[in-house]
Amino acid sequence: MISSMKSRSVKALKKSPRSAGNGGRGDKSFLAVAEKLFVTLETFTAHRDGELTLDQVTRKTGLPKSTSFRLVSSLEKCGYLVQNKETGKYSLGERFFDLANSTLPYPRLISVARPYMNSLMLSFAESVNLGVYDDGMVAHIFAIDSPQPHRVSATVGARAYLHCTGMGKALAAYIDRDTLREVFLKYGLPPRTNRTLTTEEALFAELDRIRESGISHDNQEDVEGVECFAAAILGAEGKPVASMSVSGPAVRMSKQTEAISAAVRETARRISFALGWTPTTNETSQV
């Protein structure tokens, strides 16, 4: 399983193992600029909202603004960052995700799901995400961002709670109660917003509904103003191997609730078929 990417402040560079001793600045093969480039990228992977201004990058990394500007500009020209022309903010670019995805331990899953996910994105112009269960949380392993300026972007490698996210609840619906209670004991049921389900009773009732309907709805339960519709993807053995979702601003998503729900459910089924899943007689009757 993948683990979440973590940022490292440049303030720690002077103390970093890479900066001292073997592999540090005492090593003639060490390039300080390489470390600064990676620290800049890690700053973006750790930022939940996805977009940062140059001033924010400078503040978070501790680098001089002129250095941050050169690094960000270079990463943008190489395709690892992209600038929103309306806001002036920067976010991770397509080339970064291509590089990240090439090293993930789910190449076949991503390869099979990608065209179906791209079709969903083109249908609704909203972001489409793919995640897997990872030690009691859901880990994002692939994403196709909405082309719209105001969009919801997921960070590949980041992890999120099961109880308040669309993909998390879609997976949790197939996990036995005892295992879920252990997960909740470990991570709790923190109220991410005032809509978050924070009791086991309410959450288990919601998971029963999701298992029955085949669709999970994060109704601004993780982030205010953001809605998400998700469904589990089943493997050849009939067990969930991943979940996928469409997410976007609630003001747009709420106008397409039925259409998006139906499309997400059907797309998850098609990906499941492509992975070798064969529905039972009961499941076939629900098609």
N, C-alpha and C positions, 0 to 999 in steps of 0.2 A: 504494500500500500504506500501511497505517497504521503508525505507529511507537508504541512503548510510551510511556505517560504517565509523566512524571517528576515527582517531588515537589520542592518548593522550600522550604527552611527559612525561617521568618520571621526568623531571624537575618540572612538575606540581604536582608530588605526594605529596610533602610536604605541598602544598596548597590545595590539593584535598579534597572535602567533605568526601571522603572515608578514608582520612588519618587523619582527625581531627574531634573532636566532635563525634556524634553518628556514629558508623560504622567505625571510624578511628582508628589510632594506640592506642588511649586511651581505645579502646574497647578490652577486653581480647579475644573476639571471632575473632578479625581481624587478618588475616594472610598476612603479607606484601609480601611474596613470591607469593601468589595468584594474587595479583595486578600486580606484575612484569610480571607474565606469561601472563596475559591478555593484558597488555600494549605491550608486545612483539608481540603477535598475531595481535593486532590492527595495529601495525606498518606495517605488511605485507598486511592487508586488505586495507590500505590507499595508498599503493605503486602501481602506475599504471602499471609498468613493471612486477610486480609479483615476481621477484627474487631479493634477497638481499644478499650481502656478510656479514660475521660476523662483519666486520668493520663498514659497513653501519648500521647494527642493533644497534651496540654499540653507534654510533654517533647519530642516530635518537632517541634512548630511553634515552640516557644520563647515562646509567648504566656502571659500570666498565666492561672492556672486559672479565674478568674472569667470572663475573656473567652472562653476555650475552651468553658466551660460554656454561655454565652449563644449562641455560634456553633453548637455541636453541637445544642443544644436547638432553635434556629431552623431548622437544616437538617433536623432530624427532623420538626418540625411541617409543613415544606414537602414532606416526602416524599423528600428527597434522601439522608437517612440513616434507618436503622431500628435500634431497640435490641432486643437479645436480652434478654427479661425474666428469663431464668434466670441468665445470666452478667452482665448489666448492660453488656455490650460493645455497641459500635456498628459498623455496617457500611453500605455503600452501599445505598440504597433503590431501589425500582422506578422512581421518577421520574427518578433519575440515569441509569439504563440506557436508559430511553425517550428521554431527551434525547441521550445519547451515540449510540444506534443511529440516530437520525434524521439524523445528520451523517456516518455511515459511507459509504464508497464502494461498498457492497454491498447497496443497498436491495432489489433483486429477489431476491437469494440469501437474505437474511434473511426477506423476506416469504414466499417459497416454503417455506423450511425451518421457520419458526416453528410452524405447526400440527402438523407431524410431531414436532418436538422436544417440544412441549407434551404430546402424547400419550404419548411415552416417559417424560417426567417423571411423569405421572399413573399410568403402569403400574408404575413401580418406586420412585417417591418419592425418586429420586436426581437430582442435578444433571445437566443436559444442556448441552453446549457445542458451539460452532461456531467453527472456525478456518480460516485460510488460510495458504498459504506466503508468507513475507515475508523475503526476503534471507537465506536459510539458516536461518530459524527458523519457528515456527508462531505466528501472531498470533491472539489471541482476539477475535472480532468480535461475538459474541452469546452469551448464556448465560441459561438458565432455572434458577434455584436450587431445590434441594430444600426442601420445607417443613419438614423435620425440624430440630430444634435443633442436632444434631451433624451437620454437612454439609460438603461440599467446595464452596467457592465460587471461581469464576474471575473475574479482573478484566478487563473488556472493555478492550482496548487493550494489555494486557500480552503479552509474547512469551515463548516457552519453547523449549527445545532440541528438535531432531528426534529424537535418539538415545534419549531416555529417557521420552518422553511418548506417550500413546496416539495423539493426533491427529498428533503429529510423525512417528511411525513409519508411520502410515497414509498420510501424504503421501510420506514418503521411499521407500516401497515402489514408487512410480511414477517416481522420479527416477533418471536414469542414474548409473552408478557414478562416472564422472569428475567430474560435478558434485558428488556427495556427498563425494568425497574433497577437493574444494576447500572445501566447507562445513566438513568436519572439520578441515582444516588451519587454517581461520579461527577456529573456535570450540572446537576440541578435542573430546574425548569425556569430559568431567569426570564422576567417579563421584559422582552425586548421593546415592546410597545404596549399601549393599553389594550390592544386586541389579542395579545399573546395568551394562549391557553397555558395556565400555570398549575393545574391540578391533574393528577393521574386519571381521575374519573372522567373529566372533560376530554382529555387527550385520547384515552382509550376509546371513548364513544366516537370521537372524530376519526380515529384510525379504522374502526369497524365500518364507518360510512365510506371511507376511502377504498377499503378492500372490496366493498360491495359495488361501488360505482366505477372504480378504476381510475379515478381522477382525484388529485390532491389540489387544494386551493390555499395558498398563503395570502390571506386577505389583509395585507399590511401588518402582519404579525411579527415580522423580523425587522422591517424598515418602514417607517411612516411614509405613505405616499407611493409605495411599491407593491404591486400585486404579481402573483406568480401562479401558473397552473402547471402541474407536473403529473407524471405517471411513471410507474415502475416498468423496467425493461427486464423481461424474463429470459433465462437461458434454456438450454436443451432439457435440463432437469426440472424445469418449471419453477425454479427459484430465482428471485431477483438478482441480477448481476449489476444493475445500475438503475438510475432514474434520469429522466430528462424533463426539461421545463421550458416554458416561454415566460419571460418576465419583462415588465415594463412599468412605466408610470401608471398609477391607478386611474388617472383621468382618461387615459386611452384604453387601458385594459378593460375597464368596467363596461365599455360600450360594445365589447366583442366577447363577452363572457361565454356565451353558448358556443359560438363558432370556434373560439380558441380551445375550450375544453374538449370539444369533439375532435378537433384536429390533433391535439396533443395525445389523447387516448388512442386514436387510430394510428398515429405515427409510432407510438411506443409499441403497439401491437405488430406493426410491420417490421420494426427493427428486431423485435423478439422472434418473429418468424424467420428473419434472415439469419439469426443466431442459432436456429435449430429448434426453437420452441414449438411444441405441438399442443394446442389447447385440448382440454378434457371435453367430454360431452356437454357438461354444464357450462363451461366457458364458451364453447362453440355456439350455444344457444343465445349467448349474450352479444354475439357479433352483430 
